[in-house]
């Protein structure tokens, strides 16, 4: 049965919409729970839900597929999440958005290194223009004194998240739910260990209100958007999928205007237009090729 051409674009749009709101919920959640432990709790709950759902879509991956899913989870969640949650406590949100917008660039270079995609001027140019657009959007929120370690943590988190996606792309085709079930299960003890080493005290949310960000990040973020992204990675070139990270800041700005009455300035509009131009170029750079090159074994 032929898949509708609009289906991947729908998944792309849903990922942008969901992740455009998750950074807000991360900041809310860390008001009541230790930062890294909050990430661990989210992963643990997601692992249980996804493992229960996996038999409905083909079960858990095995062999080479399991290895790819485990590495995808280890890098994308186990390393990325602690770095992101920890650094978000001290790094201004605008600067964090800019650093995470390096993901299309790192993905393009990593996909080329693994022999998955060509490194074209259009693709790299789109990623650079999009990154510049994000920097323009948040230009008024980038200032302030920030230590080197939090900045390195965010940049490292963004890069290893790219690596996780490329490794999943390189591996055998597998159900997205099963891949994320393995990924969250593998990363959960890693994030718990980091939380304990950081001196955090594990705790559950004290009341219903405190459970809301945890539930949203678990269901919408880990069970929803990450499953959609894993499916997209197998359906599209990895670099094209990574351009989601450039659209997320635009969604976040729009949500801020709708929910918090935050003003949309001419600078914000100019930056958003730059982002859209960059995304358009980057996606076109991938679509110029009718198909991906043959994948190497994971």
C-alpha positions as CSV (number, residue, x, y, z in Angstrom):
1,X,0.0,0.0,0.0
2,X,1.4,3.4,-1.0
3,X,2.1,5.8,1.8
4,X,0.4,9.2,1.3
5,X,3.0,11.8,0.4
6,X,1.7,14.2,3.1
7,X,2.2,11.7,5.9
8,X,5.9,12.5,6.6
9,X,5.2,16.2,6.4
10,X,2.4,15.8,8.9
11,X,4.8,13.9,11.3
12,X,7.4,16.7,10.7
13,X,4.8,19.4,11.6
14,X,3.6,17.5,14.7
15,X,7.2,17.1,16.0
16,X,7.8,20.9,15.5
17,X,4.6,21.7,17.4
18,X,5.2,19.4,20.3
19,X,8.9,20.2,20.8
20,X,8.1,23.9,20.4
21,X,6.4,23.6,23.8
22,X,8.6,21.1,25.6
23,X,11.3,23.5,26.6
24,X,8.7,25.5,28.5
25,X,7.6,22.3,30.3
26,X,11.2,21.4,31.1
27,X,11.7,24.7,32.9
28,X,8.4,24.3,34.7
29,X,9.2,20.7,35.8
30,X,12.6,21.6,37.2
31,X,10.9,24.1,39.6
32,X,9.6,21.1,41.6
33,X,12.1,18.3,40.9
34,X,15.9,18.0,40.5
35,X,16.8,18.7,36.9
36,X,18.4,15.5,35.8
37,X,16.1,13.3,38.0
38,X,13.2,15.0,36.2
39,X,14.6,13.7,32.9
40,X,15.1,10.2,34.4
41,X,11.5,10.1,35.6
42,X,10.3,11.0,32.2
43,X,12.4,8.3,30.5
44,X,11.3,5.6,33.0
45,X,7.6,6.3,32.5
46,X,8.1,6.4,28.7
47,X,10.0,3.1,28.7
48,X,7.1,1.4,30.5
49,X,4.5,2.8,28.2
50,X,6.4,2.1,25.0
51,X,7.3,-1.4,26.0
52,X,3.7,-2.1,26.7
53,X,2.7,-0.7,23.2
54,X,5.6,-2.4,21.3
55,X,3.8,-5.8,20.7
56,X,1.1,-3.9,18.9
57,X,3.6,-2.7,16.2
58,X,5.9,-5.7,15.7
59,X,7.5,-6.1,19.1
60,X,11.0,-5.1,20.3
61,X,13.9,-5.0,17.9
62,X,16.5,-7.7,18.0
63,X,20.1,-8.2,16.7
64,X,21.5,-5.4,14.7
65,X,18.2,-3.4,15.0
66,X,18.4,-3.7,18.8
67,X,22.0,-2.4,18.8
68,X,21.0,0.6,16.6
69,X,18.0,1.4,18.9
70,X,20.2,1.0,22.0
71,X,22.8,3.4,20.7
72,X,20.1,5.8,19.5
73,X,18.7,5.9,23.0
74,X,22.1,6.0,24.8
75,X,23.2,9.1,22.8
76,X,19.9,10.8,22.1
77,X,18.5,10.4,25.6
78,X,21.1,9.0,28.0
79,X,23.8,11.6,27.2
80,X,21.7,14.4,25.7
81,X,19.0,14.7,28.3
82,X,21.3,15.1,31.4
83,X,23.4,17.7,29.6
84,X,20.3,19.6,28.3
85,X,18.4,19.5,31.7
86,X,21.5,20.5,33.7
87,X,22.5,23.4,31.3
88,X,19.0,24.7,31.0
89,X,19.2,25.8,34.6
90,X,21.8,28.4,34.0
91,X,21.9,29.1,30.2
92,X,19.5,31.7,28.9
93,X,16.7,30.1,26.8
94,X,17.7,32.1,23.7
95,X,21.3,30.9,23.8
96,X,20.2,27.3,24.4
97,X,18.0,27.5,21.3
98,X,20.9,28.8,19.2
99,X,23.2,26.0,20.4
100,X,20.6,23.3,19.7
101,X,20.0,24.8,16.3
102,X,23.5,23.4,15.3
103,X,21.9,20.0,15.0
104,X,21.2,20.2,11.2
105,X,24.9,21.1,10.6
106,X,26.2,18.3,12.8
107,X,23.7,15.8,11.3
108,X,24.8,16.7,7.8
109,X,28.4,16.1,8.6
110,X,27.8,12.9,10.5
111,X,25.5,11.5,7.8
112,X,28.2,12.2,5.3
113,X,30.8,10.6,7.5
114,X,28.7,7.4,7.8
115,X,28.1,7.3,4.0
116,X,24.4,8.0,4.3
117,X,24.1,11.3,2.4
118,X,26.1,13.7,0.2
119,X,27.3,16.9,1.8
120,X,25.9,19.6,-0.6
121,X,26.3,23.3,-0.5
122,X,22.6,23.8,-0.5
123,X,22.1,21.6,2.5
124,X,24.9,23.2,4.5
125,X,23.9,26.7,3.4
126,X,20.3,26.0,4.5
127,X,21.5,24.9,7.9
128,X,23.8,27.9,8.4
129,X,21.0,30.4,7.3
130,X,18.6,28.7,9.6
131,X,21.0,28.9,12.5
132,X,21.6,32.6,11.8
133,X,17.8,33.1,11.8
134,X,17.5,31.5,15.3
135,X,20.3,33.7,16.5
136,X,18.4,36.8,15.2
137,X,15.2,35.7,16.9
138,X,16.8,35.4,20.2
139,X,19.4,38.1,19.8
140,X,18.0,40.1,22.8
141,X,18.1,37.0,25.1
142,X,21.6,35.7,24.3
143,X,23.5,38.1,26.6
144,X,24.6,37.5,30.2
145,X,27.6,35.8,31.8
146,X,27.5,32.0,31.3
147,X,30.2,29.6,32.2
148,X,32.0,27.6,29.6
149,X,30.9,24.2,30.9
150,X,27.1,24.8,30.5
151,X,27.7,26.0,26.9
152,X,29.9,22.9,26.2
153,X,27.2,20.7,27.8
154,X,24.5,22.1,25.4
155,X,26.7,21.9,22.3
156,X,27.8,18.3,23.2
157,X,24.2,17.4,23.9
158,X,23.1,18.7,20.5
159,X,25.9,16.8,18.7
160,X,25.3,13.5,20.4
161,X,21.6,13.8,19.7
162,X,22.6,14.1,16.0
163,X,24.8,11.1,16.3
164,X,21.9,9.0,17.8
165,X,19.6,9.9,14.9
166,X,22.3,9.0,12.3
167,X,23.0,5.7,14.0
168,X,19.3,4.8,14.0
169,X,19.1,5.7,10.3
170,X,22.1,3.6,9.5
171,X,20.6,0.5,11.2
172,X,17.9,-1.9,9.9
173,X,14.4,-0.7,9.5
174,X,12.3,-1.3,12.6
175,X,9.1,-0.2,14.3
176,X,9.5,3.3,15.8
177,X,7.7,2.4,19.0
178,X,10.0,-0.6,19.6
179,X,13.1,1.5,18.8
180,X,12.1,4.1,21.4
181,X,11.1,1.4,23.9
182,X,14.6,0.1,23.8
183,X,16.1,3.6,23.6
184,X,14.3,4.9,26.7
185,X,14.9,1.6,28.6
186,X,18.7,1.7,27.9
187,X,19.0,5.4,28.7
188,X,17.0,5.3,31.9
189,X,19.6,3.8,34.2
190,X,22.3,6.0,32.7
191,X,20.3,9.2,33.5
192,X,19.5,7.9,37.0
193,X,23.2,7.3,37.6
194,X,24.1,10.8,36.5
195,X,21.4,12.2,38.8
196,X,22.7,10.3,41.8
197,X,26.3,11.3,41.0
198,X,25.2,14.9,40.8
199,X,23.9,14.6,44.4
200,X,20.2,14.8,43.5
201,X,17.6,13.2,45.6
202,X,15.0,11.1,43.7
203,X,11.5,12.1,44.4
204,X,8.0,12.0,42.9
205,X,6.0,15.2,42.1
206,X,4.3,16.3,45.3
207,X,0.9,17.1,43.8
208,X,-1.2,16.9,40.6
209,X,0.0,20.3,39.4
210,X,3.7,19.1,39.7
211,X,2.8,16.0,37.7
212,X,1.5,18.0,34.7
213,X,4.9,18.8,33.1
214,X,6.2,15.3,33.8
215,X,3.1,13.8,32.1
216,X,3.3,16.1,29.2
217,X,7.0,15.5,28.5
218,X,6.4,11.8,28.8
219,X,3.3,11.4,26.7
220,X,3.7,14.2,24.2
221,X,7.5,14.3,24.0
222,X,8.9,10.8,24.6
223,X,5.9,8.7,23.5
224,X,4.7,11.1,20.9
225,X,7.3,13.3,19.2
226,X,10.3,10.9,19.6
227,X,8.3,8.0,18.1
228,X,7.3,10.2,15.2
229,X,10.9,11.3,14.7
230,X,12.2,7.7,14.8
231,X,9.7,6.9,12.1
232,X,10.7,9.9,10.0
233,X,14.4,9.0,10.3
234,X,13.6,5.8,8.5
235,X,11.4,7.5,5.9
236,X,13.5,10.6,5.1
237,X,17.2,11.5,5.0
238,X,18.4,12.2,8.5
239,X,19.5,15.7,7.7
240,X,16.1,16.7,6.5
241,X,14.5,15.4,9.7
242,X,17.0,17.4,11.8
243,X,15.7,20.7,10.3
244,X,12.8,20.2,12.8
245,X,15.2,21.9,15.4
246,X,15.2,25.1,13.4
247,X,11.4,25.3,13.2
248,X,11.0,24.7,17.0
249,X,12.0,28.2,18.0
250,X,9.4,29.8,15.7
251,X,6.7,27.6,17.3
252,X,8.0,28.5,20.8
253,X,7.8,32.2,19.9
254,X,4.2,31.8,18.6
255,X,3.2,29.9,21.7
256,X,4.7,32.6,23.9
257,X,2.6,35.3,22.0
258,X,-0.6,33.2,22.3
259,X,-0.2,32.0,25.9
260,X,1.8,34.7,27.6
261,X,1.1,37.7,25.4
262,X,4.8,38.0,24.6
263,X,5.3,40.6,21.8
264,X,6.4,39.5,18.3
265,X,8.9,42.2,17.2
266,X,10.2,43.0,13.7
267,X,13.5,41.3,14.7
268,X,11.5,38.1,15.5
269,X,9.8,38.2,12.2
270,X,13.0,38.8,10.3
271,X,14.7,35.9,12.1
272,X,11.7,33.6,11.5
273,X,11.9,34.4,7.8
274,X,15.6,33.6,7.7
275,X,14.8,30.3,9.4
276,X,12.1,29.4,6.9
277,X,14.5,30.2,4.0
278,X,17.2,28.0,5.6
279,X,14.7,25.2,6.1
280,X,13.5,25.5,2.5
281,X,17.0,25.4,1.1
282,X,18.0,22.5,3.4
283,X,15.0,20.4,2.5
284,X,15.3,21.2,-1.2
285,X,19.0,20.1,-0.9
286,X,17.8,16.7,0.2
287,X,14.9,16.4,-2.3
288,X,17.2,17.0,-5.2
289,X,18.2,13.4,-4.7
290,X,15.5,10.9,-5.5
291,X,16.8,8.3,-3.0
292,X,19.3,7.8,-0.3
293,X,22.6,6.0,-1.1
294,X,22.7,2.4,0.2
295,X,23.0,2.2,3.9
296,X,26.0,0.5,5.5
297,X,25.4,-2.1,8.2
298,X,25.0,-0.9,11.8
